[in-house]
Amino acid sequence: MTLSSKQELLCWLIGCVASVGLFGRSNTFNVIAATYYYGFALVSVVIFLFWLRFRKRLSPEPRWLRILANFILVIVTATFLLYVVGVATWYE
């Protein structure tokens, strides 16, 4: 799958906004059934972004896109870990 830099940038930005939005809607610190549905969607976004970052490319990506991708991956991973900690502390 080949994406232009603009298309990949759009995927990264949408993925970042989606992960933060899913975390905000998930009621993480008050676990209900919908929390797990939002968590599944959050895991799906995280997996997609990791695949997008580490897939094989025919041509090298621009440096600015690599830096942005790594930064967004850190944000998304931190959001997911905060979700996991929130759910785990609710059961404590």
Residue pairs with C-beta under 8 A, 6 or more apart in sequence:
1 55
2 57
2 58
3 11
5 61
5 62
5 65
8 52
8 61
8 65
8 69
9 65
9 68
11 52
12 49
12 52
12 65
12 68
12 69
12 72
13 72
15 45
15 48
15 49
15 52
15 72
15 76
16 72
16 75
16 76
18 45
19 42
19 45
19 46
19 49
19 75
19 76
19 79
19 80
20 75
20 79
22 38
22 41
22 42
22 45
23 38
23 42
23 79
23 80
23 82
23 83
25 38
26 34
26 35
26 38
26 39
26 42
26 83
27 34
27 35
27 38
28 35
28 82
28 83
28 86
28 87
28 90
29 86
29 89
29 90
30 90
31 87
31 90
31 91
35 87
39 83
39 87
42 79
42 80
42 83
43 80
45 76
46 76
46 77
46 80
49 72
49 73
49 76
50 73
52 69
53 69
53 70
53 73
61 69
